[in-house]
Amino acid sequence: MRTLAHFPAAVLAACALVSPGVALAQRTAASAAAAEKLFQEGRALMAAGQYKGACPKLAESQRLDPAVGTSLNLAECYEAIDKIASAWVTYREAETMARRAGQEARFTHAASRAEALERNLSYMTIAVASYPKYPEGLTITRDGETIGEAAWGSAVPVDGGKHIVEASAPGRRTWRREVQIAPRGARVNVEIPELDRAPADARAVQRTVGFIVGGVGIASLAAGGVFGWLTIRANNAGLDKCSADANKTGNPGDFDPRTGICFTGSKAWKDANDKKDEARTFANVANVLLPVGVVGLGVGAILVWRSSGTPTTQQQPAARVVPSLGGASFEGTF
């Protein structure tokens, strides 16, 4: 009987490529292997007392291949570095996983540790002073993570240490507060004030001016072209006035019979010069408008191009220290 080992390697590779189930199994196996390696490294670091290096490895192991044991070790690691909120929520996750897996001892341990930590959690409440009449598009973040409107005004467990709270909205200056929270038992309230209106964006103004100047340049070029055409038409009309062949309505006595050109001082000669004066006037206007149009279009294009970079605003940042229960904070507008 032919076994799998007798098939050429190329055939096996092709089967793996065309079979989603096999490919998924391979990825799962690779993730599990990586998770196990990271778990072992994390446990070794914990045994050496190097918890700050161990926690990221255990967290990545848990992400790759969630397991009750990994979750319990990760929670213990967080607890050792005073990340009480992270330890509490991780114990709760381990509690849920252990209950589903029927692991009673681990379930009891995780629940017990979570209950013990819950009494020492630090909380942060983010409230909006102008709620519910806040600016349209208001966005609030804590440490770069967006805080949904449903969580505004709610006390949320947070780890101790430094936290950055920011509030921003279109057309408003960004408000920022740095909060230092004790790892256990702190209660911090962060109130988002009414956001100041942002000053005009210098680049936006520059862009607008660029479009206006460029528009004036295009209009000047168009007008210059019109006056150039009028110049040519008036000049040709002047030539026709002084030509017997072209000026059929003129007095025959105004023209030389041999050349067909009007006599100097004749009415046809005066009419021709009037047209030439008219052409000269049109030419002078065109000579002004065309260069202005070229310059305006060029300057406008440069202004628009230079305004395409990062927006800048001219504003004075302000900051102040704010006392709070369980830590200190700094806030300001930028």
C-alpha positions as CSV (number, residue, x, y, z in Angstrom):
1,M,0.0,0.0,0.0
2,R,1.4,3.5,-0.9
3,T,2.0,5.7,2.0
4,L,2.1,9.5,2.2
5,A,5.9,9.4,2.3
6,H,6.0,8.0,-1.2
7,F,4.4,11.1,-2.8
8,P,6.8,13.7,-4.3
9,A,7.3,16.7,-2.1
10,A,6.1,19.0,-4.9
11,V,2.7,17.3,-4.9
12,L,2.4,17.7,-1.1
13,A,3.3,21.4,-1.4
14,A,0.7,21.9,-4.1
15,C,-1.9,20.2,-2.0
16,A,-1.1,22.4,0.9
17,L,-1.5,25.5,-1.3
18,V,-4.8,24.6,-2.7
19,S,-6.3,23.3,0.5
20,P,-7.5,26.0,2.8
21,G,-8.0,23.5,5.6
22,V,-4.3,22.4,5.4
23,A,-3.0,25.9,5.2
24,L,-5.1,27.0,8.2
25,A,-3.9,24.0,10.2
26,Q,-0.3,24.9,9.4
27,R,-0.8,28.5,10.5
28,T,-2.5,27.3,13.7
29,A,0.3,24.9,14.4
30,A,2.9,27.6,13.8
31,S,1.0,30.0,16.1
32,A,0.7,27.4,18.8
33,A,4.5,26.7,18.6
34,A,5.3,30.3,18.8
35,A,2.9,30.7,21.7
36,E,4.5,27.8,23.6
37,K,8.0,29.2,23.1
38,L,6.9,32.7,24.3
39,F,5.2,31.1,27.3
40,Q,8.3,29.3,28.3
41,E,10.4,32.4,27.9
42,G,7.9,34.4,29.9
43,R,7.9,31.9,32.7
44,A,11.7,31.8,32.8
45,L,11.8,35.6,33.1
46,M,9.1,35.5,35.9
47,A,11.2,32.9,37.8
48,A,14.1,35.3,37.5
49,G,12.0,38.2,38.8
50,Q,12.1,40.0,35.5
51,Y,8.4,40.7,35.3
52,K,8.5,43.7,33.0
53,G,10.2,41.6,30.3
54,A,7.9,38.6,31.0
55,C,4.5,40.3,30.7
56,P,4.8,41.2,26.9
57,K,5.9,37.7,26.1
58,L,3.0,36.1,28.0
59,A,0.6,38.6,26.4
60,E,1.7,37.7,22.9
61,S,1.6,34.0,23.7
62,Q,-2.0,34.5,24.9
63,R,-2.9,36.4,21.8
64,L,-1.5,33.7,19.5
65,D,-3.0,30.7,21.4
66,P,-5.4,31.6,24.3
67,A,-5.1,29.2,27.2
68,V,-6.2,29.2,30.8
69,G,-2.7,28.6,32.1
70,T,-1.2,31.4,30.1
71,S,-3.9,33.8,31.2
72,L,-3.3,33.0,34.9
73,N,0.4,33.5,34.5
74,L,-0.1,36.8,32.6
75,A,-2.5,38.0,35.4
76,E,0.1,37.1,38.0
77,C,2.8,39.0,36.0
78,Y,0.6,42.1,35.7
79,E,-0.1,42.0,39.4
80,A,3.7,41.8,40.2
81,I,4.3,45.1,38.3
82,D,1.3,46.8,39.9
83,K,-0.8,46.8,36.7
84,I,-3.8,46.1,38.9
85,A,-6.5,46.8,36.4
86,S,-4.8,44.6,33.7
87,A,-4.3,41.8,36.3
88,W,-8.0,42.0,37.4
89,V,-9.4,41.8,33.9
90,T,-7.0,39.0,32.9
91,Y,-8.0,37.0,36.0
92,R,-11.7,37.5,35.0
93,E,-10.8,36.2,31.5
94,A,-9.1,33.2,33.0
95,E,-12.1,32.7,35.2
96,T,-14.4,32.5,32.2
97,M,-12.1,30.2,30.3
98,A,-11.6,27.9,33.2
99,R,-15.4,27.6,33.8
100,R,-15.9,26.7,30.1
101,A,-13.1,24.2,30.3
102,G,-14.5,22.6,33.5
103,Q,-11.2,23.4,35.3
104,E,-12.7,24.0,38.8
105,A,-9.4,24.6,40.7
106,R,-8.3,27.2,38.2
107,F,-11.7,28.8,38.1
108,T,-11.8,29.2,41.9
109,H,-8.2,30.6,42.0
110,A,-8.9,33.2,39.2
111,A,-12.2,34.3,40.8
112,S,-10.6,34.6,44.2
113,R,-7.7,36.7,42.9
114,A,-10.1,38.9,40.8
115,E,-12.3,39.6,43.8
116,A,-9.2,40.5,45.9
117,L,-7.9,42.9,43.3
118,E,-11.2,44.5,42.7
119,R,-11.1,46.2,46.1
120,N,-7.9,47.9,45.2
121,L,-8.6,49.1,41.6
122,S,-7.9,52.6,40.5
123,Y,-10.6,54.3,38.5
124,M,-10.7,57.2,36.0
125,T,-13.9,59.0,35.1
126,I,-13.9,61.1,31.9
127,A,-16.7,63.6,31.8
128,V,-17.6,66.2,29.2
129,A,-18.4,69.6,30.6
130,S,-20.6,70.6,27.6
131,Y,-22.4,67.3,27.4
132,P,-24.8,66.8,25.7
133,K,-24.1,70.1,23.7
134,Y,-20.6,69.2,22.7
135,P,-19.0,70.1,19.4
136,E,-19.9,67.9,16.4
137,G,-17.3,65.3,15.8
138,L,-15.9,65.4,19.3
139,T,-13.3,62.6,19.9
140,I,-11.9,61.6,23.2
141,T,-8.9,59.3,23.6
142,R,-7.1,57.8,26.6
143,D,-3.6,56.7,25.8
144,G,-4.4,56.9,22.1
145,E,-7.5,54.6,22.4
146,T,-10.9,56.2,21.5
147,I,-13.4,56.4,24.4
148,G,-16.9,55.8,23.2
149,E,-19.7,58.2,24.1
150,A,-21.3,55.5,26.2
151,A,-18.3,55.4,28.5
152,W,-18.3,59.2,29.2
153,G,-19.0,59.8,32.8
154,S,-18.4,56.2,33.9
155,A,-15.7,55.2,36.3
156,V,-13.4,52.8,34.4
157,P,-10.6,50.7,36.0
158,V,-7.2,51.8,34.8
159,D,-3.6,50.8,35.6
160,G,-1.5,53.1,37.7
161,G,1.0,55.3,36.1
162,K,0.8,58.1,33.5
163,H,-2.2,58.4,31.2
164,I,-2.8,60.9,28.4
165,V,-6.4,62.1,27.8
166,E,-7.1,64.2,24.7
167,A,-10.2,65.8,23.3
168,S,-10.5,67.1,19.7
169,A,-13.1,68.2,17.3
170,P,-13.1,69.8,13.8
171,G,-12.5,73.5,14.0
172,R,-11.5,73.3,17.7
173,R,-8.2,73.4,19.5
174,T,-7.0,70.0,20.9
175,W,-7.2,69.7,24.7
176,R,-4.7,67.4,26.4
177,R,-4.3,66.3,30.0
178,E,-1.6,64.1,31.5
179,V,-2.7,62.2,34.5
180,Q,-0.5,60.4,37.0
181,I,-2.5,57.8,38.9
182,A,-1.6,55.7,41.9
183,P,-1.7,51.9,41.1
184,R,-4.1,51.1,43.9
185,G,-7.3,52.7,45.2
186,A,-7.1,56.0,43.3
187,R,-10.2,57.9,42.0
188,V,-9.5,60.4,39.3
189,N,-12.0,62.6,37.6
190,V,-11.1,64.1,34.2
191,E,-13.5,66.8,33.0
192,I,-13.2,67.8,29.3
193,P,-13.8,71.5,29.2
194,E,-15.5,73.3,26.3
195,L,-13.0,73.3,23.5
196,D,-11.7,76.6,22.3
197,R,-12.2,77.5,18.6
198,A,-9.1,76.9,16.6
199,P,-7.5,79.9,14.8
200,A,-7.5,80.0,11.1
201,D,-5.2,77.5,9.6
202,A,-2.3,79.4,7.9
203,R,-2.0,76.8,5.2
204,A,-5.7,76.9,4.5
205,V,-5.6,80.7,4.2
206,Q,-2.6,80.3,1.9
207,R,-4.4,77.8,-0.2
208,T,-7.4,80.1,-0.5
209,V,-5.3,83.0,-1.5
210,G,-3.5,80.8,-4.0
211,F,-6.8,79.9,-5.7
212,I,-7.8,83.6,-5.8
213,V,-4.5,84.8,-7.2
214,G,-4.5,81.9,-9.7
215,G,-8.1,82.7,-10.7
216,V,-7.2,86.3,-11.3
217,G,-4.2,85.2,-13.3
218,I,-6.4,82.9,-15.5
219,A,-8.9,85.8,-15.9
220,S,-6.1,88.2,-16.9
221,L,-4.8,85.7,-19.5
222,A,-8.3,85.3,-20.9
223,A,-8.8,89.1,-21.1
224,G,-5.4,89.6,-22.5
225,G,-6.2,87.1,-25.2
226,V,-9.4,88.9,-26.0
227,F,-7.6,92.3,-26.3
228,G,-4.9,90.6,-28.4
229,W,-7.6,89.4,-30.8
230,L,-9.2,92.9,-30.8
231,T,-5.7,94.4,-31.7
232,I,-5.4,92.1,-34.7
233,R,-8.9,92.9,-35.9
234,A,-8.5,96.7,-35.5
235,N,-5.1,96.6,-37.3
236,N,-6.6,94.6,-40.2
237,A,-9.5,97.0,-40.4
238,G,-7.1,99.9,-40.6
239,L,-5.3,98.2,-43.5
240,D,-8.6,97.6,-45.3
241,K,-9.6,101.3,-44.9
242,C,-6.5,102.4,-46.8
243,S,-6.9,99.8,-49.6
244,A,-9.0,100.5,-52.7
245,D,-9.6,96.8,-53.2
246,A,-10.9,96.3,-49.6
247,N,-12.6,99.6,-49.0
248,K,-15.5,99.4,-51.5
249,T,-17.5,102.2,-49.8
250,G,-14.7,104.7,-49.8
251,N,-14.3,107.7,-52.1
252,P,-12.4,106.6,-55.2
253,G,-10.5,109.9,-55.2
254,D,-8.9,108.9,-51.9
255,F,-6.8,106.2,-53.5
256,D,-3.8,106.2,-55.9
257,P,-5.1,104.7,-59.2
258,R,-1.8,102.9,-59.8
259,T,-1.2,101.4,-56.3
260,G,-4.7,101.3,-54.8
261,I,-3.3,102.8,-51.6
262,C,-5.0,105.8,-50.0
263,F,-3.5,109.3,-50.3
264,T,-2.0,110.8,-47.2
265,G,-4.5,113.2,-45.6
266,S,-7.5,111.7,-47.4
267,K,-10.6,110.6,-45.4
268,A,-9.7,106.9,-46.0
269,W,-6.2,107.6,-44.7
270,K,-7.7,109.3,-41.5
271,D,-10.1,106.3,-41.0
272,A,-7.2,103.9,-41.4
273,N,-5.2,105.8,-38.7
274,D,-8.1,105.8,-36.4
275,K,-8.3,102.0,-36.6
276,K,-4.5,101.8,-36.0
277,D,-4.8,104.0,-32.9
278,E,-7.6,101.7,-31.7
279,A,-5.4,98.7,-32.4
280,R,-2.5,100.3,-30.5
281,T,-4.8,100.9,-27.5
282,F,-5.9,97.3,-27.5
283,A,-2.3,96.1,-27.8
284,N,-1.2,98.2,-24.8
285,V,-4.0,96.7,-22.6
286,A,-3.1,93.2,-23.8
287,N,0.6,93.8,-23.1
288,V,-0.4,94.6,-19.4
289,L,-2.9,91.8,-18.9
290,L,-0.9,88.9,-20.4
291,P,2.2,89.3,-18.1
292,V,-0.1,89.9,-15.1
293,G,-1.9,86.7,-16.0
294,V,1.2,84.6,-16.3
295,V,2.6,85.9,-13.0
296,G,-0.8,85.5,-11.2
297,L,-1.2,81.9,-12.4
298,G,2.4,81.1,-11.4
299,V,2.1,82.6,-7.9
300,G,-1.3,81.0,-7.3
301,A,0.1,77.6,-8.3
302,I,3.0,78.0,-6.0
303,L,0.8,79.0,-3.1
304,V,-1.5,76.1,-3.6
305,W,1.4,73.7,-3.9
306,R,3.1,75.0,-0.7
307,S,-0.2,74.7,1.2
308,S,-0.5,71.0,0.5
309,G,1.8,70.1,3.5
310,T,0.9,69.6,7.1
311,P,-1.7,72.1,8.4
312,T,-0.3,74.7,10.8
313,T,-2.1,77.0,13.2
314,Q,-0.9,80.0,15.0
315,Q,-1.9,79.5,18.6
316,Q,-0.5,79.9,22.1
317,P,-0.4,76.6,24.0
318,A,-1.5,76.8,27.6
319,A,-0.9,74.3,30.5
320,R,-1.6,74.1,34.2
321,V,-1.2,71.6,37.0
322,V,-4.5,70.1,38.3
323,P,-4.6,68.3,41.7
324,S,-6.5,65.0,41.9
325,L,-7.1,62.2,44.4
326,G,-4.5,59.6,43.9
327,G,-2.1,61.5,41.7
328,A,-1.2,64.7,39.9
329,S,-2.1,65.9,36.4
330,F,-1.2,68.4,33.8
331,E,-3.6,69.8,31.3
332,G,-3.5,72.2,28.4
333,T,-4.7,73.2,25.0
334,F,-2.4,73.0,21.9
